[in-house]
Amino acid sequence: MSELICAIDVGTTKICALIGELDDENNLRIIGVGRVPAAGLRRGVVVNTAEATAVIGQAVAAAEATANQVMEAAFVGIAGSHINAIGSKGVVAVGRNGRSITRDDTLRAQEQARNIALPHNRDIIHTVPRGYTVDDQPGIHDPVGMFGYRLEVDASIITGASSAITNLVSCVQSNGVAIEDLVLEPLASAEAVLTDDERQLGVAVVDIGGGTTDVAIYLESAPWHTVVMEIGGDHFIRDVATGLRMPYGKAEALIKQFGHVLPSHVPSDAEVRSGAFGETPYQVVNRRALAEILNARAAELVELILREFKRSGYDEMLPAGIVLAGGVAQLAGFSELCRDDLQWPVRVGRPAGIASSVMDLSSPEYATGVGLLLWGLRRGAVHRVAEPPASQFFERILKWLKNLLPVSGIS
């Protein structure tokens, strides 16, 4: 019997399912990890429900096999350009004669903030308080226990396209996993990589995944602006595959092993063998030529990020700079390029907040998955007592084995 928190990061290039266990001291230990290549998704949105359902199931089954537990419910990340954040305020009366504010009062205020007019094809994903005002005293992060007559919340209302939300929920639930909460992925990443000082001073977390770049700006310890841009690591791969005329998979492997976004850091005569189209099985690639292709795309991405900061109006309010997450954050020279172009503090964010894990999750590409677990832990997850039915558990194990081994006799 153990208390579990589970998460599913549904990305454009990978599906990552995590099962976390809380020990007696409330420390989070990750006991199950399942990672599989994504299918049926484009730019973070489901485009083929059958394929997406299958790969989510494979990731869940792999995590369950590692943990020897069943994932009954999970926090699920959501992204895509259809996501939008709307600022809204909610006001409630605390009491005619005043009294101490309770957690129910904050929830009532948040519910008032949710009362906004939305098109019929938009749904509210969740409400994120940015700050409270008690009577005439603004800038309060947690008003519970304070005396007052009137409570006002300033909140971000995260909305998304109803069809995209429904499709994602269906793909997860079709695998027998209930959804504890849908969480905007840049907010989840922030849970894993930001420090308290960075949140308080003003910082932006930029999570560059395979298909999207997710941005969340934090001011005074709360998220004030979020956006999902349709550009990510696959643009780098496509540029290299096109420019050097090689298969997509070979281009991805070349970037991971030899890629650098600063040509000046690569010897002009450095060469490496890689894949090619046509009759010749390989070609010789000049590494500086590779770096020049990556530099052009990286510079464009940094310009788009800066443009988004300026559009938000918070570009002058980020003394802590940028924390990079996602797979592209690991690309050699990228953080240095950001620092030089923006003239801001820049660091690569690695997931923190877990006591131990059955697999190394220190890479920035796992920021969203780990952050989803921390979101549930810090924001009141409904912990499940896990004593899985044997039949259900072994049924999922067999399904996982089927996907790994092309053996027709397994049924």
C-alpha positions in Angstrom: 0.0 0.0 0.0 1.5 3.3 -1.1 0.4 6.8 -1.9 1.0 7.6 -5.6 1.1 10.7 -7.7 1.1 10.0 -11.5 1.8 12.2 -14.5 1.6 11.9 -18.3 3.5 14.4 -20.4 1.9 14.2 -23.9 4.5 15.8 -26.1 4.9 16.2 -29.9 8.0 13.9 -30.0 7.6 11.7 -26.9 5.1 10.5 -24.4 6.5 10.3 -20.8 4.5 8.6 -18.1 5.7 8.9 -14.5 4.6 7.2 -11.3 5.7 8.9 -8.1 5.5 7.6 -4.5 5.4 9.7 -1.3 7.5 8.4 1.5 6.8 8.9 5.2 8.4 12.3 5.2 6.4 13.4 2.1 9.4 13.2 -0.2 8.6 12.3 -3.8 10.4 9.2 -5.2 9.8 8.3 -8.8 9.3 4.5 -9.0 7.9 4.1 -12.5 9.0 5.7 -15.9 7.6 5.0 -19.3 8.9 6.8 -22.4 7.9 6.1 -26.0 8.1 8.0 -29.2 4.9 10.1 -29.9 2.5 9.3 -32.7 -0.8 10.9 -33.7 0.2 14.3 -32.4 1.2 17.5 -34.1 2.4 20.7 -32.3 1.1 19.2 -29.0 -2.4 18.5 -30.4 -4.0 15.1 -31.1 -4.5 14.6 -34.8 -5.0 10.9 -34.8 -6.8 9.5 -31.8 -6.1 5.8 -32.5 -2.3 6.4 -32.7 -2.2 8.8 -29.8 -4.3 6.5 -27.6 -1.9 3.6 -28.4 1.3 5.4 -27.6 -0.1 6.8 -24.4 -1.1 3.3 -23.4 2.4 2.0 -24.2 4.0 4.7 -22.0 1.5 4.0 -19.1 2.1 0.3 -19.4 5.9 0.7 -19.3 5.7 3.0 -16.2 3.4 0.4 -14.5 5.8 -2.4 -15.3 8.7 -0.5 -13.7 6.7 0.5 -10.6 4.7 -2.7 -10.3 1.6 -0.5 -9.8 -1.4 0.5 -11.8 -1.8 4.1 -12.8 -5.4 4.8 -11.9 -5.3 8.6 -12.3 -2.8 11.2 -13.5 -2.0 14.8 -13.9 -1.8 15.4 -17.7 0.1 18.2 -19.5 -1.6 20.1 -22.2 -0.1 22.4 -24.8 -0.7 23.7 -28.3 -1.3 27.1 -29.9 -5.0 26.8 -29.1 -4.2 27.5 -25.5 -5.0 31.1 -24.3 -4.7 32.9 -21.0 -7.2 35.6 -20.0 -6.8 37.9 -17.0 -9.9 38.1 -14.9 -11.0 39.3 -11.4 -13.4 37.8 -9.0 -14.9 39.6 -5.9 -16.8 38.1 -3.0 -18.0 39.5 0.4 -16.4 37.8 3.3 -18.9 38.8 5.9 -21.1 41.8 6.9 -19.1 42.2 10.1 -15.9 40.9 8.8 -14.2 37.6 9.8 -11.1 35.5 9.1 -10.8 34.4 5.4 -11.1 30.7 4.8 -10.0 28.5 1.9 -13.6 28.3 0.8 -13.6 32.1 0.4 -10.7 32.0 -2.0 -12.4 29.2 -4.0 -15.6 31.4 -4.2 -13.5 34.3 -5.5 -11.9 32.1 -8.1 -15.3 30.8 -9.2 -16.4 34.4 -9.7 -13.3 35.1 -11.8 -14.3 32.1 -14.0 -17.6 33.8 -14.9 -16.4 35.1 -18.2 -18.0 35.0 -21.6 -16.4 32.3 -23.8 -17.2 31.2 -27.3 -19.0 27.8 -27.4 -15.9 26.1 -28.7 -13.7 27.1 -25.8 -13.4 25.5 -22.4 -11.7 26.6 -19.2 -8.8 24.3 -18.3 -8.0 25.8 -14.9 -7.8 29.0 -12.9 -4.4 30.2 -11.6 -4.5 33.0 -8.9 -2.0 35.7 -9.5 -2.7 37.7 -6.3 -5.4 38.7 -3.8 -6.7 41.9 -2.4 -8.2 42.0 1.0 -10.3 45.1 1.4 -7.9 47.8 0.2 -4.7 45.8 0.7 -3.4 44.4 -2.6 -0.4 42.0 -3.4 -1.4 39.2 -1.0 -0.4 35.7 -2.1 -2.4 33.7 0.5 -5.2 35.5 2.3 -6.3 32.5 4.4 -6.5 33.5 8.0 -6.5 37.3 7.4 -9.4 39.4 8.7 -11.4 41.3 6.2 -14.8 42.2 4.7 -14.1 41.9 1.0 -11.9 39.5 -1.0 -10.7 40.0 -4.6 -8.6 37.7 -6.7 -6.7 38.5 -9.8 -6.4 35.3 -11.8 -5.3 33.8 -15.1 -8.0 31.8 -16.7 -6.4 29.2 -18.9 -8.7 28.2 -21.8 -8.3 25.9 -24.8 -10.2 24.6 -27.8 -13.0 22.2 -26.7 -12.2 19.7 -29.4 -8.5 19.6 -28.6 -9.2 19.1 -24.9 -11.8 16.5 -25.5 -9.6 14.5 -27.8 -6.7 14.5 -25.3 -8.9 13.5 -22.4 -10.4 10.7 -24.5 -7.0 9.3 -25.5 -5.9 9.2 -21.8 -9.2 7.8 -20.4 -9.4 5.2 -23.1 -6.4 3.6 -21.4 -8.2 3.4 -18.1 -6.5 6.4 -16.6 -8.7 9.1 -14.9 -7.5 12.7 -15.1 -6.7 14.5 -11.8 -6.1 17.7 -13.6 -5.1 19.1 -17.0 -2.1 21.4 -16.5 -0.7 23.9 -18.9 2.8 22.5 -19.7 4.9 25.7 -19.2 3.3 26.0 -15.7 4.2 22.4 -15.0 7.8 22.9 -16.2 8.1 26.0 -13.9 7.2 23.8 -10.9 10.3 21.7 -11.6 13.0 24.3 -12.7 12.3 27.7 -11.0 13.6 28.8 -7.7 11.5 30.9 -5.2 13.8 33.9 -5.7 13.4 33.7 -9.5 9.6 33.6 -9.2 9.6 36.6 -6.8 11.9 38.8 -8.8 10.5 38.1 -12.3 11.6 35.3 -14.6 10.5 33.5 -17.8 10.6 29.8 -18.2 11.0 28.8 -21.9 10.3 25.2 -22.6 11.4 24.3 -26.1 10.1 20.9 -27.0 9.9 19.0 -30.2 6.9 20.8 -31.7 6.2 23.8 -29.5 7.9 26.5 -27.4 6.0 27.1 -24.2 6.6 30.3 -22.3 5.4 31.3 -18.8 6.4 34.6 -17.2 6.4 34.8 -13.4 6.2 38.0 -11.5 5.9 38.3 -7.7 5.7 34.5 -7.4 2.7 34.1 -9.7 2.3 33.3 -13.5 1.2 36.5 -15.3 1.6 35.5 -18.9 1.6 32.3 -20.8 1.9 31.4 -24.5 2.5 28.4 -26.7 4.4 29.0 -29.9 4.3 26.6 -32.9 8.1 26.2 -33.3 10.3 23.7 -31.7 13.1 21.2 -32.1 11.6 19.6 -35.2 12.3 22.8 -37.1 16.0 22.4 -36.4 15.9 18.8 -37.6 13.9 19.7 -40.7 16.4 22.5 -41.6 19.3 20.1 -41.3 17.6 17.3 -43.2 16.7 19.7 -46.0 20.0 21.6 -46.1 22.3 18.6 -46.0 19.9 16.3 -47.9 19.7 13.4 -45.4 16.9 11.4 -43.8 15.1 13.0 -40.9 16.2 10.4 -38.4 19.9 10.8 -39.4 19.6 14.6 -39.1 18.2 14.2 -35.6 21.1 11.9 -34.6 23.6 14.2 -36.2 22.3 17.2 -34.2 22.3 15.4 -30.9 25.9 14.1 -31.3 27.6 16.9 -33.1 25.3 19.9 -33.2 26.4 23.4 -32.0 24.6 26.7 -32.6 27.8 28.8 -32.5 29.8 28.3 -35.7 32.8 30.1 -34.2 33.1 27.4 -31.6 33.5 24.6 -34.2 36.8 24.1 -36.1 36.4 24.9 -39.8 38.0 21.6 -40.9 36.0 19.4 -38.5 34.1 16.7 -40.5 31.9 13.7 -39.6 30.2 10.9 -41.6 26.4 10.8 -41.6 23.5 9.4 -43.6 22.5 10.4 -47.1 19.9 9.9 -49.8 20.6 8.1 -53.0 22.9 5.2 -53.8 25.7 6.4 -51.5 25.0 5.2 -47.9 26.7 8.1 -46.2 28.2 11.6 -46.8 30.9 13.6 -45.2 29.4 16.6 -43.3 31.4 19.7 -42.4 30.5 20.4 -38.8 30.8 24.2 -39.2 28.3 24.0 -42.1 26.0 22.1 -39.7 26.5 24.8 -37.0 25.6 27.5 -39.5 22.3 25.9 -40.3 21.5 25.5 -36.6 22.6 29.0 -35.8 20.2 30.5 -38.3 17.2 28.6 -36.8 18.3 29.3 -33.2 18.7 33.1 -33.9 15.2 33.1 -35.4 13.7 31.3 -32.3 15.4 33.7 -29.9 14.0 36.6 -31.9 10.5 35.1 -31.7 10.8 34.6 -28.0 12.0 38.3 -27.5 9.1 39.5 -29.6 6.7 37.6 -27.4 8.2 39.1 -24.3 7.8 42.6 -25.8 4.2 41.8 -26.8 3.4 40.8 -23.2 4.7 44.1 -21.9 6.8 42.4 -19.2 10.1 42.4 -21.0 11.5 45.1 -18.7 10.3 43.2 -15.6 12.5 40.0 -15.7 15.6 40.7 -13.7 16.1 36.9 -13.2 16.1 36.4 -16.9 15.3 33.2 -18.6 15.3 29.5 -17.5 15.5 27.1 -20.5 13.8 23.7 -20.4 12.9 21.1 -23.0 15.1 19.1 -25.3 16.5 22.0 -27.3 17.8 23.5 -24.1 20.5 20.9 -24.2 21.7 21.9 -27.7 25.3 23.0 -27.4 25.7 26.8 -27.5 22.0 27.6 -27.3 22.0 29.1 -23.8 25.1 31.1 -24.7 23.4 32.4 -27.9 20.4 33.4 -25.8 22.6 35.2 -23.3 24.5 37.1 -26.0 21.5 38.1 -28.0 19.2 39.1 -25.2 21.8 40.4 -22.7 19.8 38.7 -19.9 20.7 36.1 -17.3 20.1 32.7 -18.9 20.5 29.2 -17.4 19.4 25.7 -18.3 16.8 24.4 -15.9 17.1 20.9 -14.7 14.2 19.2 -12.8 14.5 19.4 -9.0 12.3 18.5 -6.1 12.5 14.7 -6.3 14.3 12.6 -3.7 15.2 9.7 -6.0 14.2 8.0 -9.3 14.5 4.7 -11.0 15.8 6.5 -14.1 18.0 9.6 -14.5 15.5 12.5 -15.0 17.9 15.4 -14.6 17.7 16.3 -18.3 15.7 19.5 -19.1 13.5 17.5 -21.4 11.9 15.9 -18.3 11.0 19.2 -16.8 7.3 19.0 -17.7 6.9 15.4 -16.5 8.5 16.0 -13.2 6.7 19.3 -12.9 3.3 17.6 -13.3 4.1 15.4 -10.3 5.2 18.5 -8.3 2.1 20.4 -9.3 0.0 17.6 -7.9 2.1 17.4 -4.7 2.1 21.1 -4.0 -1.5 21.9 -5.1 -3.4 19.2 -3.3 -3.4 16.0 -5.4 -5.9 13.4 -4.6 -3.5 10.7 -3.6 -4.6 7.2 -4.6 -4.0 4.2 -2.3 -2.5 1.7 -4.8 -3.3 -1.9 -4.4 -3.9 -2.8 -8.1 -6.2 -5.7 -9.1 -3.8 -8.5 -10.4 -5.9 -9.1 -13.5 -5.8 -5.5 -14.6 -2.1 -5.2 -13.9 -1.1 -8.3 -15.8 -3.4 -7.3 -18.7 -1.4 -4.1 -19.1 1.9 -5.8 -18.8 1.0 -8.2 -21.6 -0.2 -5.3 -23.8 3.2 -3.6 -23.1 5.1 -6.8 -24.1 3.1 -7.0 -27.3 4.3 -3.6 -28.3 7.9 -4.5 -27.6 8.1 -8.0 -29.0 6.7 -9.0 -32.4 5.6 -12.4 -31.1 2.3 -13.5 -32.3 1.8 -16.1 -29.5 1.3 -13.5 -26.8 -2.4 -12.9 -26.3 
